[in-house]
Amino acid sequence: MHDSIYFQEHHLATREMVRAFALAEVAPVARAFDDSQEFPWENVKKMADLGLLGIPWPEELGGAGLDTISFIIAIEELARVCASHSITISAHTTLGTSPIVNFGTEAQKKRFVPKLASGKVLGGFGLTEPGAGSDAGGTQTTAVKKGSHYVLNGTKRFITHAGVGEVFVITAVTEPGAGTRGISSFILTKDSCDLERVKTLGIGHDPELKAMKGFRSGKKEDKLGWRASDTRELILEDVEVPAENLLGEEGNGFVNFMKTLDAGRIGIASLSLGLAQGAFDEALRYTSERKQFGKAIAEFQGVNFQLSDMATELEAGRHLVYHAAWLAQNGHPYSKEAAMAKLFCSEMAMRATITAIQLHGGYGYTKDYPVERMMRDAKIGEIGEGTSEIQRMVIARHLLKGLSV
């Protein structure tokens, strides 16, 4: 893609910086973290030091003062070598921090955003529940107002950073029977589950944030992909949340979360794009070096047609992603475009990673090459932050909205 359409000089500088970091610090350890399922705290600290945990937030809130496109570039570049590192930045920024930036009071922003944007603590977003996945309106977690606080009870499922994080935006029902209009959101705090570890690193914990009694993480998920990303349950048992931690107005939780997910979809689209690009890079390199029948297999038409198709889909995906990011950055509606980018790129990443394995032959099926990990990492792109089926519903809703009955 010609760089000048969406990118200015500072975007290219961000890309070079993140790419250099990804190749030097992330690529060499990606397989080991996938094997161990350990959270990569040392690299998270390095990413925080580089400003990668607060890319789009203003400097007065502790951020890097860059824009949406810079943020999306960082996600793509990290995903080219490791999706777990990439989702750590994406989920922390879009899901954990952006609701506070977009819907919080001045006091809430001052209190929480600098800690999140600087990477001092990690954030997360508690929406999904055991009985409320695609049907986010089916939230069962409750919040009952009692004087100067709310009492929250419920369980959240498949929450990124549930264990390692300390600041969470959580949805709960404040008005039973009111459907989606009865859902509100709250800012909750707890201690990181890796307290001893993070204290030695000086990142991941802030004693100023008082842990709320009854708010804790549950079992860690043993996942197909994104294995170095922390995914667990969040459990709320009679958690007393001060009324000033209500995020936005009562009853606005669902609407605000839908807006948050629109932005998150561009992030997942970019992550999927990065994975597909990484798989293509590996396939191109391997087929240029691997010889059969006396020549490099990339020279065979059956192989180079597959490479051509991958490259074409990557180009299409890149335009969808950066077009949606450009719209978001410039204040235009982008819900349909974000859904299209996520739908196309997540499904394209599956095609690209499977093709990359095929082009590696038997080697592609081993852990000696990163393409099998990339395929495992790609699958969740079709599920997380709204399944492919939900994306198609969102797109169709926008298409039909324009028709008069």
C-alpha positions in Angstrom: 0.0 0.0 0.0 1.3 3.4 -0.8 2.3 4.9 2.5 1.2 8.5 1.8 -2.6 7.8 1.6 -3.1 7.3 5.4 0.4 7.9 6.8 2.4 11.0 7.6 6.0 11.2 8.7 5.2 10.6 12.4 3.2 7.5 11.5 6.2 6.1 9.6 8.5 6.9 12.6 6.1 5.1 14.9 6.1 2.1 12.6 9.9 1.9 12.4 10.2 2.2 16.2 7.6 -0.5 17.0 8.9 -2.8 14.2 12.5 -2.5 15.6 11.2 -3.3 19.1 9.1 -6.2 17.9 12.0 -7.8 16.0 14.6 -7.3 18.7 12.6 -8.0 21.9 9.5 -9.9 21.0 10.3 -12.2 18.1 13.1 -14.1 20.0 10.8 -14.9 22.9 7.4 -15.3 21.3 7.6 -19.1 21.0 8.8 -19.6 24.6 5.9 -17.5 26.0 3.4 -19.4 23.8 4.7 -22.6 25.3 4.8 -21.5 29.0 1.6 -19.4 28.9 3.4 -16.9 31.1 2.5 -13.2 30.9 5.5 -11.3 29.4 5.9 -8.7 32.2 9.5 -7.7 31.3 8.4 -6.9 27.7 5.3 -5.1 29.0 7.6 -2.9 31.1 9.7 -2.2 28.0 6.5 -1.4 26.0 5.4 1.0 28.8 8.8 2.7 28.7 8.4 3.2 25.0 4.9 4.8 25.6 3.1 2.0 23.8 0.5 1.6 26.5 -0.9 5.1 26.1 -0.3 5.9 22.4 -3.6 7.8 21.6 -4.1 9.6 24.8 -3.1 13.2 25.4 0.2 14.0 27.2 -1.6 15.8 30.1 -3.3 12.4 30.9 0.1 10.6 30.8 -0.3 9.4 27.2 2.1 9.7 24.2 -0.1 12.3 22.5 -0.3 10.4 19.2 -3.3 9.5 17.2 -5.6 6.6 16.3 -3.6 5.6 13.2 -0.4 5.5 15.2 -2.1 3.1 17.7 -3.4 0.8 14.9 0.1 0.7 13.4 1.6 -0.4 16.7 -1.0 -3.2 17.0 -0.3 -4.4 13.5 3.5 -4.3 13.8 3.5 -6.3 17.1 1.0 -8.9 15.7 3.4 -9.6 12.8 5.6 -11.4 15.4 3.4 -12.1 18.4 -0.4 -11.7 18.8 -0.2 -12.0 22.6 2.0 -8.9 22.9 -0.3 -7.1 20.4 -3.6 -7.9 22.2 -2.0 -6.7 25.5 -1.7 -3.2 24.0 -5.0 -3.4 22.1 -7.2 -4.6 25.0 -5.5 -2.4 27.6 -5.9 0.8 25.5 -9.2 0.3 23.7 -11.2 -1.8 26.3 -9.5 -0.9 29.6 -8.7 2.8 29.1 -10.9 4.4 26.4 -14.2 4.1 28.2 -12.7 6.2 31.0 -11.3 8.7 28.5 -14.5 8.9 26.5 -17.2 8.7 29.2 -15.5 9.5 32.5 -15.7 12.7 34.6 -12.7 15.0 34.8 -12.0 13.5 38.3 -12.2 9.9 37.0 -9.8 10.7 34.1 -7.3 12.4 36.4 -7.4 9.6 38.8 -7.2 6.6 36.5 -5.9 7.5 33.0 -2.3 8.6 33.8 -1.8 5.3 35.7 -3.1 3.3 32.7 -1.6 5.4 29.9 1.9 5.3 31.5 1.6 1.5 31.9 1.9 1.8 35.7 -1.1 -0.6 35.9 -3.0 -2.6 33.3 -6.7 -2.2 32.5 -9.5 -4.5 31.3 -13.1 -4.5 30.3 -15.8 -6.8 31.9 -18.6 -7.3 29.5 -18.9 -11.0 28.6 -20.6 -13.4 31.1 -21.2 -17.1 31.1 -24.7 -16.5 29.8 -24.1 -13.2 27.9 -21.7 -13.5 25.0 -23.0 -12.2 21.6 -26.1 -11.2 23.5 -24.3 -8.6 25.6 -27.8 -7.2 26.6 -28.3 -10.4 28.6 -26.1 -9.2 31.4 -26.8 -10.8 34.8 -24.3 -9.0 37.0 -26.2 -6.7 39.3 -25.5 -3.3 40.9 -27.8 -2.3 43.7 -27.5 1.3 45.0 -27.1 1.5 48.8 -26.5 5.0 50.1 -23.2 6.4 48.8 -22.2 3.2 47.0 -23.4 0.3 44.8 -23.1 -3.4 45.6 -22.1 -5.5 42.6 -22.5 -9.3 42.3 -21.8 -11.5 39.3 -19.2 -13.3 37.1 -17.5 -12.1 34.0 -15.9 -14.6 31.6 -13.0 -14.5 29.1 -11.7 -11.2 30.4 -8.3 -10.1 29.0 -6.0 -9.0 31.9 -8.5 -10.3 34.5 -5.5 -11.6 36.6 -2.7 -9.2 35.8 -4.8 -6.0 35.6 -5.8 -3.6 38.4 -8.4 -1.2 36.8 -11.5 -2.6 35.2 -14.6 -1.1 33.5 -17.5 -3.4 34.4 -21.1 -3.6 33.2 -24.0 -4.4 35.6 -27.7 -4.1 35.7 -28.9 -1.1 37.7 -32.6 -1.3 36.6 -33.9 -4.9 36.2 -36.5 -5.3 33.5 -35.4 -2.3 31.5 -33.4 -4.4 29.0 -30.2 -2.7 27.6 -31.4 0.6 29.0 -31.0 -0.8 32.5 -27.3 -1.5 32.2 -24.7 0.8 33.7 -20.9 0.7 33.9 -18.5 1.1 36.8 -14.8 1.5 37.4 -13.5 -1.2 39.8 -10.0 -1.8 41.2 -8.2 -4.9 42.5 -4.6 -6.0 43.0 -2.7 -7.7 40.2 -2.4 -11.5 40.8 1.4 -11.3 40.2 2.1 -8.9 43.1 5.5 -10.2 44.1 6.7 -10.3 40.5 5.5 -6.8 39.6 6.8 -5.2 42.7 10.4 -6.1 41.6 9.7 -4.7 38.1 8.1 -1.5 39.3 5.2 -1.9 37.0 1.7 -3.5 37.2 0.8 -2.4 40.7 -0.2 0.9 42.3 -0.8 0.9 46.0 -2.8 4.2 45.7 -5.6 2.1 44.0 -7.3 0.4 46.9 -8.3 -3.2 46.0 -12.1 -3.6 46.4 -13.1 -6.4 48.8 -14.9 -9.2 47.0 -13.5 -8.4 43.6 -11.0 -11.0 42.3 -9.9 -13.0 39.3 -10.9 -16.7 38.8 -9.3 -19.5 36.9 -7.0 -18.8 34.1 -8.1 -20.1 30.7 -5.9 -22.7 28.8 -6.3 -21.3 25.3 -5.7 -22.5 21.7 -3.9 -19.2 20.9 -3.0 -15.9 22.5 -1.4 -18.1 25.1 0.8 -15.4 26.6 -2.2 -13.1 27.0 -3.9 -13.2 30.4 -7.5 -14.4 30.2 -9.6 -15.3 33.2 -12.9 -15.0 35.0 -13.6 -11.9 37.1 -15.7 -12.7 40.2 -17.7 -10.0 42.1 -19.1 -11.0 45.5 -20.8 -8.1 47.3 -18.3 -5.6 46.0 -18.9 -2.1 47.4 -18.2 0.4 44.6 -18.4 4.2 45.5 -21.1 6.1 43.6 -18.4 8.3 42.1 -17.1 5.2 40.3 -20.2 5.1 38.2 -18.9 5.6 34.6 -21.3 7.8 32.6 -24.9 8.1 33.6 -27.0 5.2 35.0 -28.5 3.3 32.1 -25.8 4.4 29.6 -23.5 1.4 30.1 -24.7 -0.6 27.1 -24.7 2.2 24.6 -21.2 3.3 25.7 -19.9 -0.3 25.5 -21.2 -0.6 22.0 -19.2 2.5 21.0 -16.1 1.1 22.8 -16.5 -2.2 20.8 -16.7 -0.3 17.5 -13.2 1.1 18.2 -12.0 -2.3 19.5 -13.0 -3.9 16.2 -10.5 -1.8 14.4 -7.8 -3.0 16.8 -8.7 -6.7 16.3 -8.8 -6.1 12.5 -5.3 -4.6 12.7 -4.1 -7.5 14.9 -5.5 -9.9 12.3 -3.9 -8.0 9.5 -0.5 -8.1 11.3 -0.8 -11.9 11.8 -1.6 -12.4 8.2 1.3 -10.2 7.1 3.6 -12.1 9.4 2.5 -15.4 8.0 2.9 -14.1 4.4 6.4 -12.9 5.3 7.3 -16.3 6.6 5.8 -18.1 3.5 7.6 -15.8 1.1 10.9 -16.3 2.8 10.5 -20.1 3.1 9.3 -20.7 -0.5 12.2 -18.6 -1.9 14.7 -20.7 0.0 13.1 -24.2 -0.2 14.2 -26.1 -3.3 12.4 -29.1 -4.9 12.8 -30.5 -8.4 15.9 -28.3 -8.7 14.4 -24.9 -8.1 12.9 -22.7 -5.4 9.3 -23.7 -4.8 8.2 -20.1 -5.1 8.9 -20.4 -8.8 6.2 -23.0 -9.3 2.9 -21.5 -10.5 0.9 -23.4 -7.9 2.9 -21.7 -5.2 3.3 -18.2 -6.6 -0.4 -18.0 -7.4 -1.1 -18.6 -3.7 1.4 -16.0 -2.7 -0.2 -13.6 -5.2 -3.6 -14.2 -3.6 -2.3 -13.6 -0.1 -0.6 -10.4 -1.1 -3.8 -9.1 -2.8 -5.9 -9.9 0.2 -3.4 -8.2 2.5 -3.6 -5.1 0.4 -7.4 -5.1 0.6 -7.3 -5.7 4.3 -4.9 -2.9 4.9 -7.1 -0.4 3.1 -10.1 -1.5 5.1 -8.3 -1.2 8.4 -6.7 2.2 7.8 -9.8 3.6 6.2 -11.8 2.7 9.4 -9.0 4.1 11.5 -8.9 7.3 9.5 -12.7 7.8 9.8 -12.5 7.2 13.6 -9.6 9.6 13.9 -11.4 12.4 12.0 -14.7 12.2 13.8 -16.7 10.4 11.1 -19.1 7.5 11.7 -17.2 4.3 11.4 -19.3 1.5 12.9 -20.0 -0.2 9.6 -16.4 0.2 8.3 -15.0 -1.2 11.6 -17.2 -4.2 11.3 -16.2 -4.7 7.7 -12.5 -4.4 8.6 -12.7 -6.9 11.4 -14.8 -9.4 9.5 -12.6 -9.3 6.4 -9.2 -9.2 8.2 -10.0 -11.9 10.8 -11.2 -14.4 8.1 -8.4 -13.4 5.9 -5.9 -14.1 8.7 -7.2 -17.6 9.0 -6.9 -18.1 5.2 -3.4 -16.6 5.2 -2.0 -18.6 8.1 -3.5 -21.9 6.8 -1.9 -21.2 3.4 1.4 -20.4 5.0 1.4 -23.7 6.8 0.6 -25.5 3.5 3.4 -23.7 1.7 5.8 -24.9 4.5 4.7 -28.5 3.9 5.5 -30.8 6.9 7.7 -28.2 8.5 4.7 -25.8 8.8 3.0 -28.3 11.1 5.9 -28.3 13.6 6.8 -25.7 16.2 10.2 -25.1 14.5 8.4 -22.5 12.4 6.1 -19.7 13.7 3.3 -20.3 11.2 1.5 -22.9 13.3 1.4 -20.5 16.3 0.1 -17.7 13.9 -2.8 -20.0 12.8 -3.7 -20.7 16.4 -3.5 -17.0 17.3 -5.6 -16.0 14.2 -8.7 -18.1 15.1 -9.8 -15.9 18.1 -10.0 -12.9 15.7 -13.2 -14.4 14.3 -14.7 -14.7 17.8 -13.4 -12.0 20.2 -15.0 -8.5 20.4 -17.9 -9.7 18.3 -18.0 -12.9 16.2 -18.0 -12.9 12.4 -21.7 -13.5 12.6 -22.3 -10.4 14.7 -20.1 -8.4 12.3 -22.3 -9.5 9.5 -25.4 -8.5 11.5 -23.9 -5.0 12.2 -23.0 -4.5 8.5 -26.5 -5.7 7.4 -28.2 -3.3 9.9 -26.3 -0.4 8.3 -27.1 -1.5 4.8 -30.8 -1.9 5.6 -31.0 1.4 7.5 -30.7 3.2 4.2 -33.7 1.6 2.7 -37.2 3.2 3.1 -39.8 0.5 3.9 
